[in-house]
Amino acid sequence: MTSNLVARWLALTLLVFASMGAFAQGVAWDELSPGQRELLADQEASWADLPPVRQARIARGAQRWLEMNRADRRAARDRFTRWQRLDDGERAEVRRRYEAYRELSNPDRDRLREIYRRFNRLSLDQQEALRDRFRQLPPQRREDLRDRALRPPPGRR
């Protein structure tokens, strides 16, 4: 049992280091697909000066963009516009919440996604009314509700 765990840990560690090596090499401009080069044309002159990890991230993002349909691109553009409008404190809070989400177990993430889906099925008026009710609650009560949302339902513990 312990040797199996050690073997898995070692394999994971090697995989991480191998992927870091791939990022450390970066992505040459000529290695980008024609679509990526077209999308990133304004970056061509400074591409070689970008850190390798950033090159890899930008190339991956460009590829994801190219694979999106029109509706997904519109949604991504809208999210980016909202992100740009946030001040530094708001962006820090979004990052903090994202990290907290990533630290959740898979069942907790699933539960939050289901709550989010149910909320999105409400009409816009119902959503706003629910937000208003939540904002009017005392801070401790809001925190209690957040904690309860992460607790497994009875019979699923």
N, C-alpha and C positions, 0 to 999 in steps of 0.2 A: 504494500500500500504506500509506504513512505517513498520507496524507490520510484514508483509510478508518478507520485507527486513531484519528486525531484526531476524526473525525466521531462514531465510536462513543463515545469518551470524553466528548465534549461532550453527546451525547444522554443518556448515563448520568448525567452531572452535572446536567443539566436535570431529569431524572426525579427524582433524589434531592431537589433543591431544591423541586420541585413537591410532592412527597410531604411534605416538611417543612412546607410552607405549609399543607397539609391538616391535619397534626397540630397546627400552631400555632393553628389556629382552634378546635380542640377539637370536642366533640360536645355540642350542647344536649340537655338532658333530654328535651325534646319530640321530638327527632330519633331517639331510641331506639325500637326496636320495642316493642310491648306486652309481649312475652316478656322482652325485656331489662329493661324498667322493672320488671316483676314480680320478676325475679331480683335486681335491684339496688335494690329498694325501700328497704332500710336506708341507702342512700347518697344518696337523693334530697335531703335537707336540705343536705348538704355538697357536692353534685355541682358546683355552679357555682364552688366554691372550689378544686376540684382543678385542677392544672396541665393544660393542654390535651393534652399528650402522654399523661399518665396517663389522662385521660378516654378517649382513643382506644384505648389498650391495654385498659382495663377493658371498654369496649364490644365490642372484638374478642373478648376472652376470653369475655364473656357470650354472644356469638353462637356461638362455637365450642361452648360448653357446651350451648346449646340444640340444636345440630345433632348432639350425641353420642347414641348409643344407651345403654341402661341399663348394659351391661357396660363401655363406654368411660367412662361417668361414675363407675362404681365404681372402675375402675383409676385415673382421675385423682384421685379422692378419696383413695385409698390412697397415691398418690405424694405428694400434698400433706401428708397426715398424716406420712409418713416425713420429708419436707422440714422440717416444723415441729419434729420431734424432733432434728434435727441442731443441733449447736452452731455458733457463728460460724466456727470453724476448719474444720469439716467442710463447711459451706456454701461457704466460700472455695475449698476444694479441688474441690468439684463444679463451681463456676464456672470454675476454672482448667482442669479437664479438658474442660469443654464448649467453652471457647475454643480449646483445643488441637485438639479434634475438628473444629471449624469451619474451622480453618486447613489441614486435610488436603485433599489432592486428592480428587476424586470417586472414582477407583479405590481409593484407600486407605480412604475411607469405606465403599465397597461391600465391601471385604475385611473390615473390622471388623464390619460388619453380618452378613456370612456367618458369621464366627467366633461372633458372639453367637447367631445362629439355631441353629448346631450345638450350642452350649453349652446352650441352652434345650431342645433335643430330648433331652438326657440326663435320666435320672431325678434326683430331688432328692438321693438318696444319692450318685449319681455326681458331681453338681455339687459337693456338699460335700466329697467326697473329693478332687476336683480342686483346689478352693480350698485345702484343707489342704496338699496337696502344694506348691502355689504359695507359700503362706505360709512353708513350711519352707525354701524355697530361699534362698541368700544374695542380698542386695540386687542385686549386679551381675548375677547369673544371671537374676533377675526382669526387670531392665532389658533384658538381651539378648533375652529372649523377647518383650518388648513391641516392641522394635525389629524383630525378625524377623517379627512378625505384620504389620507395615506394609510389609515388603519384598515386591515382586511375586514371585509364584511363577516358577520357571524357565520360560523360553520366553515370558513375558509382558512382558518389559522393553521 
